Amino acid sequence: MGFDNNAASLVASSLLVEKQLDVAEEVVAEVDVAALLPCTSADACIDDFLAAFGRRAFRRPPAEGELAPLRAIYDAARGADRSEDAAL
């Protein structure tokens, strides 16, 4: 059987999206980033980030060598003058 819905009616109005953006901006303004991120830059914590991300992405601890390709992608992006955020 499957699900039956009216997908065409499942859209967010521009007012709803605008209000959600306003709330998101207010939350971001109140966040203490230093408390959430122990590192001063992404370059300093990339290996820790990849290990944590790998555990979530693979749903298990990453095996030896599984994170090296991800680190290579990050390094290549940084080498191409991308920002830390863009490289992540």
LUMRO-558044 format. One record per residue: x negated, y negated, z of N, C-alpha, C in turn. Coordinates in steps of 0.05 Angstrom, whole numbers, padded with zeros to 5 digits, always signed. Each point is the difference from the previous one (the first is absolute). Example, Ala and Ser with C-alpha at 12.3 -4.5 7.8 and 13.67 -1.06 7.14 Angstrom:
2
-00264+00114+00156+00018-00024+00000-00018-00024+00000+00007-00021-00014-00016-00024+00001+00015-00022+00014
//
This chain:
88
-00017+00023+00000+00017-00023+00000-00018-00025+00000-00011-00012+00015-00015-00024-00002+00015-00024+00011-00013-00022+00000+00011-00024+00011+00015-00015-00021+00021-00013+00009+00016-00016-00018+00001-00028+00012-00009-00020-00016+00001-00027+00010+00005-00020-00023+00004-00024+00008+00003-00022-00020-00025-00016+00001-00021+00009-00013-00027-00012+00001+00001-00029-00010+00017-00006-00018+00001-00027-00011+00008-00021+00021+00014+00009+00020+00009-00019+00021-00020-00002+00023-00021+00016-00001-00020+00000+00022-00023-00020-00006+00007-00025-00002-00020-00021-00005+00000-00019+00023-00023-00013+00005-00002-00020+00021+00005-00027-00013+00017-00016+00013+00005-00027-00010-00024-00017+00005-00002-00021-00016-00023-00018+00003+00000-00013+00028+00023-00005+00011+00002-00011+00027-00012+00020+00021+00007+00025-00003-00010+00021+00018-00031+00002-00002-00010+00000-00024-00029+00002-00004-00014-00024+00011+00012-00024-00004-00012-00025+00011-00001+00001+00030+00021+00009+00013+00001+00001+00029-00019+00021+00011-00003+00023-00014-00019+00020+00009-00029-00011-00003-00005-00015-00021-00027-00012-00003-00005-00020+00022+00020-00016+00007-00003-00020+00022-00007+00014+00026+00014+00022+00006-00006+00015+00025-00028+00012-00001-00007+00011-00023-00027+00012-00003-00021-00020+00004+00003-00024-00010-00020-00021+00003-00002-00009+00029+00023-00001+00014+00000-00007+00029-00015+00021+00016+00005+00026-00006-00014+00021+00014-00030-00001-00005-00008-00004-00025-00028-00001-00006-00014-00023+00014+00014-00023+00003-00011-00023+00013-00005+00006+00030+00015+00018+00012-00002+00006+00028-00020+00023+00006-00008+00015-00020-00017+00023+00005-00029-00008+00007-00011+00013+00020-00028-00004+00007-00016+00020-00015-00010-00008-00023-00015+00018-00018-00025+00012+00014-00013-00016+00016-00025+00009+00013+00006+00023+00019+00024+00001+00012+00007+00022+00017+00006+00025-00015+00009-00003-00025+00007+00023-00017-00025+00011-00015-00018-00018-00008-00023+00008-00016-00025-00005+00016-00013+00021+00009-00024-00004+00016-00025-00009-00016+00002-00001-00026-00023-00007-00017+00003-00029-00009-00023-00011-00006+00000-00028-00011+00006-00001-00029-00004+00023-00014+00004+00001-00029+00007+00028-00008+00012+00003-00023+00006+00027-00011-00025+00015-00006-00021-00014-00009-00025+00014-00007-00012+00013+00025+00004-00012+00023-00011+00011+00025+00016+00025+00009+00025+00003-00007+00016+00022+00010+00011+00018-00022-00010-00001-00024+00012+00015-00022+00000+00030+00006-00022+00010+00011-00001+00029+00005+00020+00009+00021+00004-00016+00021+00020+00007+00020+00028-00002-00012+00004-00021-00016+00026-00003-00013+00006+00024-00018-00020+00008-00016+00005+00023-00018+00005+00026+00015-00014+00004+00022+00005+00024+00016+00028+00000+00011+00009-00022+00011+00028-00002+00010+00020+00003-00023-00005-00014-00022+00018+00002-00023+00000+00029-00011-00023+00013-00001-00002+00027-00010+00017+00019+00017-00001-00003+00026+00016+00017+00018+00030-00002-00006+00009-00025-00006+00028-00004-00006+00006+00009-00028-00017-00006-00019+00006+00007-00028-00001+00030-00005-00020+00013+00012-00003+00029-00005+00016+00017+00021+00011-00014+00020+00014+00013+00022-00017+00021+00014-00026-00006+00001-00019+00017+00014-00026-00016+00000-00019+00008+00017-00026-00013-00001-00013+00004-00027-00011-00021-00012-00013+00003-00026-00024+00019+00001-00003+00017-00020-00023+00018-00001-00025-00016-00008-00022+00012+00005-00026-00012-00009+00001-00007-00029-00006-00024-00006-00002-00009-00028+00026-00010-00012+00022+00003+00014+00026-00010-00012+00002-00030+00001-00014-00013+00018+00002-00029+00002-00020-00015-00018-00020+00014-00009-00021-00012-00017+00012-00013-00025+00018+00013-00014+00012-00013-00024+00015-00025+00007+00014-00001+00023+00014-00024+00008-00019-00022+00007-00022+00007+00013-00021-00020+00007-00012-00011-00026-00004+00018-00020-00012-00009-00026+00019-00020-00014+00026+00005+00002+00019-00019-00012-00002-00027+00013+00000+00000+00027-00003-00025+00015-00026-00014-00007-00022+00015+00000-00026-00013-00007+00000-00011-00028+00012+00014-00019+00001-00010-00027+00017-00025-00002+00022-00001+00014+00017-00024+00000-00015-00024+00013-00014+00005+00022-00015-00022+00013-00023-00008-00019-00012+00019-00014-00021-00007-00018+00009-00016-00024+00026+00002-00006+00012-00015-00022+00011-00027+00010-00010-00009+00023+00008-00026+00012+00029-00001+00008+00012+00023+00007+00027-00001+00011-00001-00006+00029+00021-00012+00011+00001-00006+00028+00002+00026+00016-00004-00002+00026+00003+00024+00017+00028+00011-00001+00020-00018+00001+00028+00008-00002+00006+00013-00027-00010-00012-00021+00006+00012-00027-00015+00027-00003-00023+00002+00012-00015+00026-00002+00014+00022+00015+00013-00007+00022+00014+00021+00015+00025+00008-00015
//
